[in-house]
Amino acid sequence: EPVSHVTARPSPNDILDWHYVLEGSEGTPFA
């Protein structure tokens, strides 16, 4: 099951190079 507020994907050119996004909860300055 996916983790809420987190997106992670490998680079299309290198499976060992990962890119990720962490989002804050709604209603916070980090959303």
C-alpha distance matrix in Angstrom:
0.0 3.8 6.6 9.2 12.5 11.8 12.3 13.3 15.2 17.9 21.5 22.8 25.7 24.4 21.1 21.9 22.2 19.0 19.0 16.8 17.0 16.5 17.2 18.7 18.2 20.2 23.8 24.2 26.2 23.1 21.2
3.8 0.0 3.8 6.3 9.1 8.1 8.6 10.1 12.3 15.5 18.8 20.4 23.5 22.2 19.3 20.0 19.7 16.3 15.7 13.3 13.2 12.8 13.7 15.5 15.4 17.5 21.2 21.3 23.0 19.8 17.9
6.6 3.8 0.0 3.8 6.5 5.9 8.0 10.0 13.1 16.3 19.5 21.7 24.5 23.1 20.3 20.4 19.7 16.1 15.2 12.2 11.6 10.3 11.0 12.5 12.5 15.1 18.6 18.3 20.0 16.8 15.4
9.2 6.3 3.8 0.0 3.8 5.6 8.3 11.3 14.6 18.1 21.0 23.1 26.1 25.1 22.7 22.8 21.6 17.8 16.2 12.7 11.0 9.2 8.6 9.6 9.1 11.4 15.0 15.0 17.0 14.1 12.1
12.5 9.1 6.5 3.8 0.0 3.8 6.9 10.3 13.8 17.3 19.6 22.0 24.9 24.0 22.1 22.0 20.3 16.5 14.2 10.5 8.0 5.8 4.9 6.6 7.2 9.7 13.1 12.6 13.9 10.7 9.0
11.8 8.1 5.9 5.6 3.8 0.0 3.8 6.6 10.3 13.6 16.2 18.8 21.5 20.3 18.4 18.2 16.6 12.8 10.8 7.2 5.8 4.8 6.4 9.1 10.7 13.3 16.6 15.6 16.3 12.7 11.7
12.3 8.6 8.0 8.3 6.9 3.8 0.0 3.8 6.9 10.5 12.9 15.2 18.1 17.4 15.6 16.0 14.2 10.4 8.3 5.4 5.2 6.7 8.6 12.0 13.8 15.8 19.2 18.3 18.6 14.9 13.7
13.3 10.1 10.0 11.3 10.3 6.6 3.8 0.0 3.8 7.0 9.8 12.4 15.0 13.8 11.9 12.2 10.6 6.9 5.7 4.2 6.5 8.8 11.6 15.0 17.1 19.4 22.7 21.5 21.4 17.7 16.9
15.2 12.3 13.1 14.6 13.8 10.3 6.9 3.8 0.0 3.8 6.5 8.7 11.5 10.7 9.0 10.2 8.8 5.7 5.5 6.4 9.3 12.2 14.9 18.4 20.6 22.6 25.9 24.8 24.5 20.8 19.9
17.9 15.5 16.3 18.1 17.3 13.6 10.5 7.0 3.8 0.0 3.8 6.3 8.3 7.0 5.3 6.9 5.8 4.2 6.0 8.6 12.0 15.1 18.1 21.6 24.0 26.1 29.3 28.0 27.5 23.7 23.2
21.5 18.8 19.5 21.0 19.6 16.2 12.9 9.8 6.5 3.8 0.0 3.8 5.3 5.3 6.0 7.6 5.5 5.6 6.7 10.1 13.3 16.8 19.7 23.3 26.0 27.9 30.9 29.4 28.4 24.8 24.4
22.8 20.4 21.7 23.1 22.0 18.8 15.2 12.4 8.7 6.3 3.8 0.0 3.8 5.9 7.1 9.9 8.7 9.3 10.2 13.4 16.3 19.8 22.4 26.1 28.5 30.1 33.2 32.1 31.2 27.6 26.9
25.7 23.5 24.5 26.1 24.9 21.5 18.1 15.0 11.5 8.3 5.3 3.8 0.0 3.8 6.8 9.1 8.2 10.3 11.9 15.4 18.6 22.1 24.9 28.6 31.3 33.0 36.0 34.6 33.4 29.9 29.5
24.4 22.2 23.1 25.1 24.0 20.3 17.4 13.8 10.7 7.0 5.3 5.9 3.8 0.0 3.8 5.4 5.5 8.2 10.8 14.4 17.9 21.1 24.2 27.8 30.5 32.6 35.6 34.0 33.0 29.3 29.2
21.1 19.3 20.3 22.7 22.1 18.4 15.6 11.9 9.0 5.3 6.0 7.1 6.8 3.8 0.0 3.8 5.6 7.2 10.4 13.3 17.0 19.8 23.0 26.5 28.9 31.2 34.4 32.9 32.3 28.6 28.3
21.9 20.0 20.4 22.8 22.0 18.2 16.0 12.2 10.2 6.9 7.6 9.9 9.1 5.4 3.8 0.0 3.8 6.2 10.0 12.8 16.6 19.0 22.6 25.7 28.4 31.1 34.0 32.1 31.5 27.7 28.0
22.2 19.7 19.7 21.6 20.3 16.6 14.2 10.6 8.8 5.8 5.5 8.7 8.2 5.5 5.6 3.8 0.0 3.8 6.9 10.2 13.9 16.7 20.1 23.4 26.4 28.8 31.6 29.6 28.7 25.0 25.3
19.0 16.3 16.1 17.8 16.5 12.8 10.4 6.9 5.7 4.2 5.6 9.3 10.3 8.2 7.2 6.2 3.8 0.0 3.8 6.6 10.4 13.1 16.6 19.9 22.7 25.1 28.0 26.2 25.5 21.7 21.8
19.0 15.7 15.2 16.2 14.2 10.8 8.3 5.7 5.5 6.0 6.7 10.2 11.9 10.8 10.4 10.0 6.9 3.8 0.0 3.8 7.2 10.4 13.6 17.1 20.0 22.2 25.0 23.2 22.2 18.5 18.6
16.8 13.3 12.2 12.7 10.5 7.2 5.4 4.2 6.4 8.6 10.1 13.4 15.4 14.4 13.3 12.8 10.2 6.6 3.8 0.0 3.8 6.7 10.0 13.4 16.3 18.6 21.4 19.7 19.0 15.3 15.2
17.0 13.2 11.6 11.0 8.0 5.8 5.2 6.5 9.3 12.0 13.3 16.3 18.6 17.9 17.0 16.6 13.9 10.4 7.2 3.8 0.0 3.8 6.4 10.0 13.0 15.1 17.8 16.1 15.4 11.7 11.4
16.5 12.8 10.3 9.2 5.8 4.8 6.7 8.8 12.2 15.1 16.8 19.8 22.1 21.1 19.8 19.0 16.7 13.1 10.4 6.7 3.8 0.0 3.8 6.8 9.8 12.5 15.1 13.2 13.0 9.2 9.3
17.2 13.7 11.0 8.6 4.9 6.4 8.6 11.6 14.9 18.1 19.7 22.4 24.9 24.2 23.0 22.6 20.1 16.6 13.6 10.0 6.4 3.8 0.0 3.8 6.7 8.8 11.5 9.9 10.1 6.5 5.6
18.7 15.5 12.5 9.6 6.6 9.1 12.0 15.0 18.4 21.6 23.3 26.1 28.6 27.8 26.5 25.7 23.4 19.9 17.1 13.4 10.0 6.8 3.8 0.0 3.8 6.5 8.6 6.6 7.6 4.6 4.3
18.2 15.4 12.5 9.1 7.2 10.7 13.8 17.1 20.6 24.0 26.0 28.5 31.3 30.5 28.9 28.4 26.4 22.7 20.0 16.3 13.0 9.8 6.7 3.8 0.0 3.8 6.4 6.0 8.6 7.0 5.4
20.2 17.5 15.1 11.4 9.7 13.3 15.8 19.4 22.6 26.1 27.9 30.1 33.0 32.6 31.2 31.1 28.8 25.1 22.2 18.6 15.1 12.5 8.8 6.5 3.8 0.0 3.8 5.5 8.3 7.9 5.2
23.8 21.2 18.6 15.0 13.1 16.6 19.2 22.7 25.9 29.3 30.9 33.2 36.0 35.6 34.4 34.0 31.6 28.0 25.0 21.4 17.8 15.1 11.5 8.6 6.4 3.8 0.0 3.8 6.9 8.3 6.7
24.2 21.3 18.3 15.0 12.6 15.6 18.3 21.5 24.8 28.0 29.4 32.1 34.6 34.0 32.9 32.1 29.6 26.2 23.2 19.7 16.1 13.2 9.9 6.6 6.0 5.5 3.8 0.0 3.8 5.3 5.6
26.2 23.0 20.0 17.0 13.9 16.3 18.6 21.4 24.5 27.5 28.4 31.2 33.4 33.0 32.3 31.5 28.7 25.5 22.2 19.0 15.4 13.0 10.1 7.6 8.6 8.3 6.9 3.8 0.0 3.8 5.7
23.1 19.8 16.8 14.1 10.7 12.7 14.9 17.7 20.8 23.7 24.8 27.6 29.9 29.3 28.6 27.7 25.0 21.7 18.5 15.3 11.7 9.2 6.5 4.6 7.0 7.9 8.3 5.3 3.8 0.0 3.8
21.2 17.9 15.4 12.1 9.0 11.7 13.7 16.9 19.9 23.2 24.4 26.9 29.5 29.2 28.3 28.0 25.3 21.8 18.6 15.2 11.4 9.3 5.6 4.3 5.4 5.2 6.7 5.6 5.7 3.8 0.0
